[in-house]
């Protein structure tokens, strides 16, 4: 059964929303990015219900002072990886919404300068390249931020607290450090895989960009020579 134009448009918009790429991306690339996005949603939901819902509960210190444990926990984990990865997904969905808006404008048959420009092949290719580069930037920026915040991709299980609210030589232990590291590494691996897919999409589109820019460049040179 053949797919109608409206159904095809809805499928294209849905894949653009999940993958963050335009309809010019390959089917494998869009499916891969969509699966990675859904997997990260699942990782966050499972991690929140099992680990990050009450992080301080599984953080133990060899002290009896009331304010020592919260201050040590803030020193040990100034920024929760869950909040960082949730912010990353918000940024990715925002970028995907922008791609969907341009894609819907290109599919719509309305008249106007903007719709006419978006239906041009060269403009669609430029928007596709911008979408891929913006996704690479978001993924890479958050991976680098996570690395700098945690001082590495693996968090330590035990740490010595240097807070002024504690007595000297207070040692704190995060019981769920191992499970947290597994979830964090899975999320970072998904981000790295997304970067690799976007780079692969860029490499596959480089010949097309050269073919499009080649004739225009040669025409510009011939015009200069005639002048």
C-alpha positions as CSV (number, residue, x, y, z in Angstrom):
1,X,0.0,0.0,0.0
2,X,1.5,3.3,-1.1
3,X,2.1,6.0,1.5
4,X,0.2,9.2,1.0
5,X,1.9,12.6,0.8
6,X,0.6,13.6,4.2
7,X,1.7,10.4,5.9
8,X,5.1,10.6,4.3
9,X,5.4,14.2,5.5
10,X,4.5,13.2,9.1
11,X,7.0,10.3,9.0
12,X,9.8,12.7,7.8
13,X,9.0,15.2,10.5
14,X,9.0,12.5,13.2
15,X,12.4,11.1,12.1
16,X,13.8,14.7,12.0
17,X,12.5,15.3,15.5
18,X,14.1,12.1,16.9
19,X,17.4,12.3,14.9
20,X,17.9,16.1,14.8
21,X,18.8,15.9,11.1
22,X,17.0,16.9,7.9
23,X,15.4,14.6,5.4
24,X,18.6,14.7,3.3
25,X,20.4,12.5,5.9
26,X,20.7,8.8,5.1
27,X,18.1,6.4,6.5
28,X,20.7,4.5,8.5
29,X,22.0,7.8,10.1
30,X,18.5,8.9,11.0
31,X,17.6,5.6,12.5
32,X,20.9,5.4,14.4
33,X,20.5,8.9,15.9
34,X,16.8,8.2,16.8
35,X,17.7,5.0,18.6
36,X,20.5,6.7,20.5
37,X,18.2,9.5,21.6
38,X,15.6,7.0,22.8
39,X,18.2,5.0,24.6
40,X,19.5,8.0,26.4
41,X,15.9,8.8,27.6
42,X,15.7,5.3,28.9
43,X,19.0,5.6,30.7
44,X,18.0,8.8,32.4
45,X,14.6,7.4,33.5
46,X,16.1,4.2,34.9
47,X,18.9,6.1,36.5
48,X,16.6,8.6,38.1
49,X,14.4,5.9,39.6
50,X,17.3,3.8,40.9
51,X,20.3,6.1,41.5
52,X,19.8,9.8,41.2
53,X,16.5,10.3,43.0
54,X,18.2,10.6,46.4
55,X,22.0,10.7,45.8
56,X,22.9,12.0,49.3
57,X,21.2,9.0,50.9
58,X,23.9,6.6,49.7
59,X,26.7,9.0,50.6
60,X,28.3,8.1,53.9
61,X,31.0,9.9,55.9
62,X,32.8,8.9,59.1
63,X,31.5,12.0,61.0
64,X,28.8,12.8,63.5
65,X,28.4,16.5,62.7
66,X,25.1,17.5,61.3
67,X,26.2,19.9,58.5
68,X,29.4,18.0,57.6
69,X,27.8,15.4,55.3
70,X,25.9,17.9,53.1
71,X,28.9,20.1,52.7
72,X,31.1,17.1,51.8
73,X,28.5,15.9,49.3
74,X,28.5,19.3,47.6
75,X,32.2,19.2,47.5
76,X,32.3,15.7,46.1
77,X,29.5,16.3,43.5
78,X,29.1,20.0,42.7
79,X,27.0,19.2,39.7
80,X,24.9,16.1,39.3
81,X,25.5,14.1,36.0
82,X,21.8,13.6,35.8
83,X,21.1,17.3,35.5
84,X,23.9,17.7,33.0
85,X,22.6,14.9,30.8
86,X,19.0,16.1,31.1
87,X,20.1,19.5,30.0
88,X,21.9,17.9,27.1
89,X,18.7,16.2,25.9
90,X,16.8,19.5,26.2
91,X,19.4,21.2,24.0
92,X,19.2,18.3,21.5
93,X,15.4,18.5,21.4
94,X,15.6,22.2,20.9
95,X,17.9,21.8,17.9
96,X,15.6,19.1,16.6
97,X,12.6,21.4,16.8
98,X,14.5,24.0,14.8
99,X,15.2,21.4,12.1
100,X,11.5,20.3,12.1
101,X,10.4,23.9,11.6
102,X,12.6,24.3,8.6
103,X,11.6,20.9,7.2
104,X,7.9,21.6,7.6
105,X,8.3,25.0,5.9
106,X,10.1,23.3,3.0
107,X,7.3,20.7,2.6
108,X,4.4,23.2,2.8
109,X,3.1,24.4,-0.5
110,X,2.6,28.0,0.6
111,X,3.8,30.8,-1.5
112,X,6.4,33.3,-0.2
113,X,10.0,34.1,-0.4
114,X,11.0,32.0,2.6
115,X,9.2,28.9,1.4
116,X,10.6,29.3,-2.1
117,X,14.1,29.6,-0.6
118,X,13.7,26.5,1.6
119,X,12.6,24.4,-1.3
120,X,15.9,25.0,-3.1
121,X,18.3,22.1,-3.1
122,X,21.3,24.3,-2.2
123,X,19.6,25.9,0.7
124,X,18.4,22.5,2.0
125,X,22.0,21.2,1.8
126,X,23.3,24.1,3.7
127,X,20.7,23.7,6.4
128,X,21.5,20.0,6.6
129,X,25.2,20.7,7.1
130,X,24.3,23.3,9.8
131,X,22.1,20.8,11.6
132,X,24.9,18.2,11.6
133,X,27.5,20.6,12.8
134,X,25.2,22.0,15.5
135,X,24.5,18.5,16.8
136,X,28.2,17.7,16.8
137,X,28.9,20.9,18.8
138,X,26.2,20.1,21.4
139,X,27.4,16.5,21.8
140,X,31.0,17.4,22.1
141,X,30.5,20.3,24.4
142,X,28.6,18.3,26.9
143,X,31.1,15.4,26.8
144,X,33.9,17.9,27.5
145,X,31.8,19.5,30.3
146,X,31.2,16.2,32.0
147,X,34.9,15.3,31.7
148,X,35.9,18.6,33.4
149,X,33.2,18.5,36.1
150,X,34.0,14.9,37.2
151,X,37.8,15.3,36.5
152,X,37.6,12.3,34.3
153,X,35.0,9.9,33.0
154,X,35.1,7.8,36.1
155,X,34.1,9.1,39.5
156,X,36.0,8.1,42.6
157,X,34.3,5.9,45.2
158,X,36.0,7.5,48.3
159,X,37.2,11.0,48.9
160,X,38.6,13.1,51.7
161,X,36.4,16.0,52.7
162,X,38.1,19.4,53.1
163,X,35.1,21.4,54.3
164,X,35.5,23.8,57.2
165,X,32.3,22.4,58.8
166,X,33.9,19.0,59.4
167,X,36.7,17.8,61.6
168,X,40.0,16.9,60.0
169,X,40.5,13.7,58.0
170,X,36.9,13.0,57.2
171,X,36.5,10.2,54.6
172,X,33.3,9.9,52.6
173,X,32.2,7.0,50.4
174,X,29.6,6.9,47.6
175,X,28.1,3.5,47.6
176,X,26.6,3.8,44.2
177,X,29.7,5.1,42.5
178,X,30.2,2.0,40.4
179,X,26.6,1.9,39.1
180,X,26.8,5.7,38.4
181,X,29.9,5.2,36.4
182,X,28.2,2.6,34.3
183,X,25.3,4.9,33.5
184,X,27.5,7.9,32.9
185,X,29.8,5.9,30.5
186,X,26.8,4.6,28.6
187,X,25.5,8.1,28.2
188,X,28.9,9.4,27.1
189,X,29.3,6.4,24.7
190,X,25.9,7.3,23.2
191,X,27.0,10.9,22.7
192,X,30.2,9.8,21.1
193,X,28.4,7.5,18.8
194,X,26.1,10.3,17.8
195,X,29.2,12.5,17.0
196,X,30.6,9.7,14.8
197,X,27.3,9.3,12.9
198,X,27.1,13.0,12.2
199,X,30.8,13.1,11.0
200,X,30.0,10.2,8.7
201,X,27.0,12.1,7.3
202,X,29.2,15.1,6.7
203,X,31.8,13.0,4.9
204,X,29.2,11.4,2.7
205,X,27.9,14.9,1.7
206,X,31.3,16.5,0.9
207,X,31.3,15.3,-2.7
208,X,27.8,16.7,-3.2
209,X,28.8,20.0,-1.8
210,X,31.8,20.2,-4.1
211,X,29.6,19.3,-7.1
212,X,27.2,22.1,-6.2
213,X,29.8,24.7,-5.5
214,X,32.0,23.7,-8.5
215,X,29.7,24.9,-11.3
216,X,28.8,28.1,-9.6
217,X,32.5,28.8,-9.0
218,X,33.4,28.1,-12.6
219,X,30.5,30.3,-13.8
220,X,31.7,33.2,-11.6
221,X,35.2,32.9,-13.0
222,X,33.9,32.9,-16.6
223,X,31.8,36.0,-15.8
224,X,34.9,37.8,-14.4
225,X,36.9,36.8,-17.5
226,X,34.2,38.2,-19.8
227,X,34.1,41.4,-17.9
